[in-house]
């Protein structure tokens, strides 16, 4: 082969590569919305390295999850996955450790973003709308939810201001209403999408498309009344979010609650079973076949003896738990997309 032919061939390869990169940059941003309670915000501790269960210990002492580190041992910063943490503790930036409840924590977004960032050529945007101490049966109750009765009490429908009352007796309104947290989540997400250059400076006006939702929640619904209604509320939540954001078939991936792992009992078990029941492959909801999946994550519970502390409702601050839940959510999303 002549030298001129070789040079021409290399120019052609470089042109194709360049065009491919430009084409990817011109495609709409892939948007994923992550919602839930405090564990979706994230309490996986990052440091110190000598404490079992921290991210530093997992990566440096156990030599696991090395993809989170650069060659010189620093935390990897992705330049193709942007994260916006809204609602509480607002933060935005390229994906890396530190997008949890504080800069010293991670949440499921870290591995969720890595899985999806590796899959897509286009830029990925993750919007986290989560708030601790919120129940699906009251705070995040979707629009259209009606009153229900349980064990002699009436429980609020959407926009009612009394959480529950005995029928025939006076109500005691509070300074909140059923579904307010749902409304706040939706408002915050719309604010990001309506003002993308303010929240995502790399945005070039190429448009965006909401690809899917991720949900991890359930701690505050571990009471008899809300647990009994969890499955119905979750079905309505999925349908309402899709309608709100005009993505009628967008995939929804959910993770079960996993407190105490396989020893989860009582109303917590009711919640986990409700989460599993909505998964498309169960056949309980034919319209969810192939577009809703619940991933079982109880096996990712780590005991306090191998964790930074014993704060069970935050999974003992164990970063390995949050990594594995995030990866399970990401893999579940890819399964639905394929």
C-alpha positions as CSV (number, residue, x, y, z in Angstrom):
1,X,0.0,0.0,0.0
2,X,1.3,3.4,-1.0
3,X,2.1,6.1,1.7
4,X,-0.6,8.4,0.2
5,X,-3.2,5.6,0.5
6,X,-2.2,5.0,4.2
7,X,-2.4,8.7,5.0
8,X,-5.8,9.0,3.3
9,X,-7.1,6.0,5.2
10,X,-6.1,7.4,8.5
11,X,-7.7,10.8,7.6
12,X,-10.9,8.9,6.8
13,X,-10.8,7.0,10.2
14,X,-10.2,10.2,12.1
15,X,-13.0,11.9,10.2
16,X,-15.4,9.1,11.0
17,X,-14.4,9.2,14.7
18,X,-14.8,12.9,14.8
19,X,-18.2,12.8,13.1
20,X,-19.3,10.1,15.5
21,X,-18.4,12.2,18.5
22,X,-20.1,15.3,17.1
23,X,-23.2,13.3,16.2
24,X,-23.4,11.9,19.8
25,X,-23.0,15.4,21.2
26,X,-25.8,16.6,19.0
27,X,-28.3,13.9,20.1
28,X,-30.8,14.7,22.9
29,X,-29.6,14.3,26.4
30,X,-30.7,11.1,28.0
31,X,-32.6,12.0,31.2
32,X,-33.2,9.6,34.1
33,X,-35.2,10.6,37.2
34,X,-34.4,9.0,40.5
35,X,-37.0,9.4,43.3
36,X,-37.5,8.2,46.9
37,X,-36.7,8.8,50.5
38,X,-33.4,9.5,52.4
39,X,-31.8,6.3,51.1
40,X,-32.3,7.5,47.6
41,X,-30.5,10.7,48.7
42,X,-27.8,8.5,50.0
43,X,-26.0,7.7,53.2
44,X,-23.1,5.4,52.0
45,X,-20.1,6.8,53.8
46,X,-17.0,7.6,51.7
47,X,-14.2,7.7,54.3
48,X,-12.1,6.7,56.2
49,X,-10.3,3.9,54.5
50,X,-9.7,1.9,57.7
51,X,-13.4,1.7,58.5
52,X,-15.2,-1.3,57.1
53,X,-18.1,-0.5,54.8
54,X,-16.9,2.9,53.6
55,X,-16.3,3.5,49.9
56,X,-12.6,4.0,50.5
57,X,-12.4,0.7,52.4
58,X,-14.3,-1.1,49.6
59,X,-12.1,0.2,46.8
60,X,-8.7,0.5,48.6
61,X,-8.6,-2.1,51.3
62,X,-10.8,-4.7,49.6
63,X,-9.6,-3.8,46.1
64,X,-13.1,-3.9,44.8
65,X,-14.9,-1.7,42.3
66,X,-11.7,-0.4,40.8
67,X,-13.6,1.4,38.1
68,X,-14.4,4.1,40.6
69,X,-10.8,5.0,40.8
70,X,-8.3,6.7,38.3
71,X,-4.9,5.2,37.7
72,X,-3.4,7.4,40.4
73,X,-5.9,6.3,43.0
74,X,-8.2,9.3,43.0
75,X,-12.0,9.2,42.6
76,X,-13.0,9.0,39.0
77,X,-15.0,11.9,37.7
78,X,-17.2,11.1,34.7
79,X,-17.4,13.8,32.0
80,X,-20.4,12.2,30.3
81,X,-22.8,11.8,33.2
82,X,-24.2,15.0,34.9
83,X,-26.0,14.7,38.2
84,X,-28.5,17.2,39.6
85,X,-29.6,16.7,43.2
86,X,-32.7,18.7,43.8
87,X,-35.4,19.1,46.5
88,X,-33.0,18.8,49.4
89,X,-29.2,19.6,49.6
90,X,-29.1,20.9,46.1
91,X,-26.0,20.0,44.1
92,X,-25.0,19.6,40.5
93,X,-21.9,18.4,38.7
94,X,-20.2,15.6,36.8
95,X,-20.8,12.3,38.5
96,X,-18.4,11.2,41.2
97,X,-18.6,10.2,44.9
98,X,-20.2,12.9,47.0
99,X,-23.8,13.2,45.6
100,X,-25.3,11.7,48.7
101,X,-27.0,13.4,51.6
102,X,-23.7,15.3,52.1
103,X,-20.4,15.5,50.2
104,X,-19.1,12.7,52.5
105,X,-21.8,10.2,51.3
106,X,-22.9,8.4,48.1
107,X,-26.3,7.2,47.1
108,X,-27.5,4.8,44.4
109,X,-26.8,7.4,41.7
110,X,-23.1,6.6,41.6
111,X,-23.4,3.1,40.2
112,X,-26.7,3.8,38.4
113,X,-24.9,6.6,36.5
114,X,-21.9,4.4,35.8
115,X,-24.0,1.7,34.3
116,X,-26.0,4.0,32.1
117,X,-23.0,6.2,31.2
118,X,-21.1,3.2,30.0
119,X,-24.1,2.1,27.9
120,X,-25.0,5.4,26.1
121,X,-22.9,7.4,23.7
122,X,-25.0,10.4,24.3
123,X,-24.6,12.5,27.5
124,X,-26.6,11.3,30.5
125,X,-28.4,13.5,33.0
126,X,-29.5,12.2,36.3
127,X,-32.1,14.2,38.3
128,X,-32.5,13.1,41.9
129,X,-35.7,14.2,43.6
130,X,-35.8,12.6,47.1
131,X,-36.6,13.6,50.7
132,X,-36.2,11.7,53.9
133,X,-39.0,10.7,56.3
134,X,-41.7,10.7,53.6
135,X,-44.4,8.0,53.0
136,X,-46.0,7.0,49.8
137,X,-49.3,6.7,51.7
138,X,-49.3,10.4,52.8
139,X,-46.5,12.7,51.7
140,X,-45.9,11.3,48.2
141,X,-49.5,10.2,47.6
142,X,-50.1,10.6,43.9
143,X,-52.9,12.9,42.5
144,X,-56.2,11.1,42.2
145,X,-55.7,8.9,45.3
146,X,-58.9,8.6,47.3
147,X,-59.6,8.2,50.9
148,X,-59.4,4.6,52.3
149,X,-60.4,2.9,55.5
150,X,-58.3,0.7,57.7
151,X,-59.0,-0.7,61.2
152,X,-61.8,1.8,62.0
153,X,-60.0,4.9,60.7
154,X,-60.3,6.9,57.5
155,X,-57.0,7.9,55.7
156,X,-56.6,11.0,53.6
157,X,-57.0,11.2,49.9
158,X,-54.9,13.5,47.7
159,X,-54.8,17.1,49.0
160,X,-56.6,16.4,52.2
161,X,-55.0,18.0,55.3
162,X,-55.9,15.5,58.0
163,X,-53.7,12.4,57.8
164,X,-56.4,10.1,59.4
165,X,-59.5,10.3,61.5
166,X,-62.3,8.3,63.0
167,X,-65.3,8.5,60.8
168,X,-67.9,10.8,62.3
169,X,-65.5,12.6,64.6
170,X,-63.9,16.0,64.0
171,X,-60.8,16.1,61.8
172,X,-57.5,17.6,63.0
173,X,-55.9,19.4,60.1
174,X,-52.1,19.8,59.9
175,X,-49.9,22.2,58.1
176,X,-49.3,19.8,55.2
177,X,-51.5,17.8,52.8
178,X,-51.6,14.4,51.3
179,X,-49.4,14.4,48.2
180,X,-47.5,17.6,48.9
181,X,-44.1,15.9,48.6
182,X,-45.2,14.4,45.3
183,X,-46.1,17.9,44.1
184,X,-42.8,19.3,45.3
185,X,-40.9,16.5,43.5
186,X,-42.7,17.2,40.3
187,X,-42.1,21.0,40.6
188,X,-38.4,20.5,41.3
189,X,-38.0,18.2,38.3
190,X,-39.8,20.5,36.0
191,X,-37.7,23.4,37.2
192,X,-34.6,21.5,36.1
193,X,-35.9,20.5,32.7
194,X,-37.4,23.9,32.0
195,X,-34.1,25.6,32.8
196,X,-31.5,23.1,31.7
197,X,-28.7,25.6,31.0
198,X,-28.8,26.7,34.6
199,X,-28.6,23.2,36.0
200,X,-26.5,21.6,33.3
201,X,-24.0,24.1,31.8
202,X,-22.8,21.7,29.2
203,X,-26.2,21.6,27.6
204,X,-26.0,22.9,24.0
205,X,-29.7,23.2,23.2
206,X,-29.8,19.7,21.6
207,X,-33.0,18.8,23.4
208,X,-33.5,16.0,25.9
209,X,-35.6,12.9,26.3
210,X,-36.8,11.3,29.6
211,X,-35.7,7.7,29.3
212,X,-36.8,6.3,32.6
213,X,-37.5,6.5,36.3
214,X,-35.9,4.8,39.3
215,X,-37.6,4.4,42.7
216,X,-36.3,3.4,46.1
217,X,-38.5,4.1,49.1
218,X,-40.7,2.5,51.7
219,X,-39.3,3.0,55.2
220,X,-42.0,5.3,56.4
221,X,-44.8,3.1,55.0
222,X,-43.9,0.4,57.5
223,X,-47.2,0.7,59.4
224,X,-50.3,-1.4,59.0
225,X,-52.5,1.2,57.1
226,X,-49.9,2.5,54.6
227,X,-48.4,-0.9,54.0
228,X,-51.8,-2.3,53.2
229,X,-52.2,0.3,50.5
230,X,-48.7,0.4,49.2
231,X,-49.2,-1.7,46.1
232,X,-52.2,0.3,44.9
233,X,-50.4,3.6,45.6
234,X,-47.3,2.4,43.7
235,X,-49.3,1.5,40.6
236,X,-50.9,4.9,40.6
237,X,-47.5,6.6,41.2
238,X,-46.0,4.9,38.1
239,X,-49.0,5.8,35.9
240,X,-49.2,9.4,37.2
241,X,-45.5,10.1,36.7
242,X,-45.6,8.9,33.2
243,X,-48.6,11.1,32.4
244,X,-47.1,14.1,34.2
245,X,-43.9,14.0,32.1
246,X,-45.7,12.8,28.9
247,X,-43.7,9.6,28.6
248,X,-46.4,6.9,28.6
249,X,-44.1,3.9,28.2
250,X,-41.0,5.1,30.0
251,X,-39.4,2.3,32.0
252,X,-39.6,2.3,35.8
253,X,-37.1,0.3,37.8
254,X,-37.7,-0.1,41.6
255,X,-35.6,-1.6,44.4
256,X,-37.2,-3.4,47.3
257,X,-36.6,-2.1,50.8
258,X,-34.0,-4.2,52.5
259,X,-33.8,-3.4,56.2
260,X,-32.3,-6.4,58.0
261,X,-31.9,-8.2,54.7
262,X,-33.8,-11.5,54.4
263,X,-34.9,-11.0,58.0
264,X,-37.2,-8.2,57.0
265,X,-40.6,-8.8,58.7
266,X,-44.0,-7.4,59.5
267,X,-45.2,-4.3,57.7
268,X,-41.8,-3.9,56.0
269,X,-42.2,-7.3,54.4
270,X,-45.7,-6.2,53.2
271,X,-44.1,-3.2,51.5
272,X,-41.4,-5.3,49.9
273,X,-43.9,-7.8,48.6
274,X,-46.0,-4.9,47.2
275,X,-43.0,-3.6,45.4
276,X,-42.3,-7.0,43.9
277,X,-46.0,-7.4,42.9
278,X,-45.9,-4.5,40.5
279,X,-43.0,-5.9,38.5
280,X,-44.0,-6.6,35.0
281,X,-42.9,-10.2,34.9
282,X,-45.4,-11.2,37.7
283,X,-48.3,-10.7,35.3
284,X,-50.3,-8.9,37.9
285,X,-50.3,-5.7,35.8
286,X,-50.2,-6.7,32.1
287,X,-49.6,-3.1,31.1
288,X,-46.3,-3.2,33.1
289,X,-44.9,-6.1,31.2
290,X,-41.5,-5.2,29.8
291,X,-41.5,-1.7,31.2
292,X,-41.6,-2.0,35.0
293,X,-39.1,-4.1,36.9
294,X,-38.5,-4.5,40.7
295,X,-35.0,-5.6,41.6
296,X,-34.6,-7.6,44.8
297,X,-31.9,-6.0,47.0
298,X,-32.3,-7.6,50.4
299,X,-29.2,-9.6,49.8
300,X,-27.2,-6.3,49.8
301,X,-27.9,-5.6,53.5
302,X,-24.7,-5.4,55.5
303,X,-24.6,-5.9,59.3
304,X,-23.4,-3.1,61.5
305,X,-20.4,-5.2,62.5
306,X,-19.0,-4.6,59.0
307,X,-20.4,-1.1,58.5
308,X,-19.5,2.4,59.7
309,X,-22.3,2.5,62.2
310,X,-25.6,0.8,63.4
311,X,-28.0,3.3,61.8
312,X,-30.2,0.5,60.3
313,X,-32.7,2.8,58.6
314,X,-29.8,4.2,56.6
315,X,-28.4,0.8,55.9
316,X,-25.7,1.3,58.5
317,X,-24.1,3.9,56.2
318,X,-22.6,1.0,54.3
319,X,-21.3,2.2,50.9
320,X,-21.2,-1.3,49.5
321,X,-25.0,-1.6,49.9
322,X,-25.5,1.7,48.1
323,X,-23.2,0.6,45.3
324,X,-24.9,-2.7,44.8
325,X,-28.4,-1.2,44.9
326,X,-27.4,1.4,42.3
327,X,-25.9,-1.2,40.0
328,X,-29.0,-3.4,40.4
329,X,-31.2,-0.4,39.4
330,X,-28.9,0.4,36.5
331,X,-28.9,-3.2,35.2
332,X,-32.6,-3.3,35.7
333,X,-33.1,-0.2,33.6
334,X,-30.9,-1.6,30.8
335,X,-32.8,-4.8,30.9
336,X,-36.0,-2.9,30.3
337,X,-34.5,-0.7,27.6
338,X,-33.3,-3.7,25.7
